[in-house]
Amino acid sequence: MLNMLMKFTLSIAILFYNFDAYAACLKEGDKVVLSGVMKEELFYGPPNWGEDRKHDEKLLYWILHLNSPLKCVVDANNEQKGWGSNVQLIINGEDYKTKRNLLNHHVTVDGNVMLAVTGYHMTPVLLKDTSFKPTKEK
């Protein structure tokens, strides 16, 4: 009986430990507010994704270089070096025009967490449904 009680107690402790560990993690779809410097960056696309830069498609994306790196995002590719330091911003066409003045400045971005799923996603974590506002430098 004592052995069974110890197993039960240990099982409950493990359950709560795992729940607590993931409770601090972001997951896809979570609404977040992140701050950092927003930059427009060049990436290479098809057909060779940077292997033949002369002929590969040139892609310009807005990337938020975070003030504080992400620590934990469930199912994100965290094996990529510096995975949590930058996030690609999914921006509507109008914001490309009206928010261009915020490039190379500190901004706060509200958005929903999205995980990279295609070759066009340049960071393991992206933000969609974004809104921007300037912030003071840190």
N, C-alpha and C positions, 0 to 999 in steps of 0.2 A: 504494500500500500504506500509506504514511504517513497519507494522507488518511482511509482506511478505519479505521485504528487510532485516529486522533483522534476520529472519529465514534463509534466503539465506546466509547471512554473517556468521552466526553461523555454518551453515553446512559446508561452505568452511573452516572455522577455524578448525573444528573438523577433516575434511579430511586431511588438511595439518599437524595437530598435529599427527594423526595416521601414516601418511606417514613418518614423521620425526622420530617417535619412532622406527619404524621397519627399517628405513634406516641404523641405527646404529647397527642393529642386524645381526649376521651371519646367513646364511641359508645353507641347505644341498647343496653340490656341490661347495660352495665358495672355492676359493684358498686362503690359509692363511699361515702365517709364525708364528710359536709359539716357545717359548724358555722355557727351564726348565731342570730338571734332569730326565734322562731316566733310568728306572729301569725295571728289569725282575721280575714279580710277579706271585705268585702261586694263582690260583683260582680253585674251585671245580666245576666239571661238572656233567653230567649224571651218574647214574640215579637219584640221589637225590639232586644235586646242593648244596652240603655242609651239608646236614642233616646227612649223613653217610660218614664222611670223610675217613674212612678206606676203603670203597668200591667205593666211587665216583671217577670218572676220574679226574686226576690231569692235570690242564691246565696251561701252562706258557705263559704269554703275556707280551709284552713290553708296559709299561705305561709311559707317559710323565707327570711328576709332574710340572705343569706350574709355571713360575715365577709370572705371573699375571693371576688371574682366569678369565675365560670367564664371561662376564656380561650378554649377551643375544644371544641365538641361537634359531631361530624360530622353534617351535615344539619339542624342546628338553625336556626331562623329568627333569625339574628344581626343582621338589619336592624332589628329592633324596638329602640328606644332602651332601654338598660339591660337588654338581653336576659339577661345572665349574672349579674345581681345578686340575683335571687329565683327560687326554684323552688316550684312547687305540690306539695303532698304528697298522695299518694293513700293514704288511711288507712282501715283496717278499722273497722267500726262500734264495736267494743269500745274501741279506742284513743281515739275521740272522747269517751268517758266517762272512761276511766282516765288519760288523758294531758292532760286539759284544764288541770290545774294547771301544766303547763309552758308554757302560752301566755304570751307577753310576757316570756319568759326566754330566756337563752342555752341552746341545746341542741346536741347532736351527733346527727345522723340518719344511720343506715345505710340504704341502699336501692339500687334498680336504676334506672339512667337510662332515662327514657322521653321520647319526643318528642311535642310537642303535635300532635294530629290532628283535634280537634273544637273547636267553639265553647265547650265546657265546660272546655277546657284554657286557663287564663288566663296561663300563662307558657310560653315556647318549650320549656323543659326542665322535666320533672316527675320526682319520685321515687316509685316504687311499691315494694311489699314492704318497708315502712319499719319501723324500730325506733328508739326514742328513748332518750336519757339526758341529764340536765341537765349543763351544763358551767359552769365559772366564766366570769364576764364578761371580755371582752377590751377 
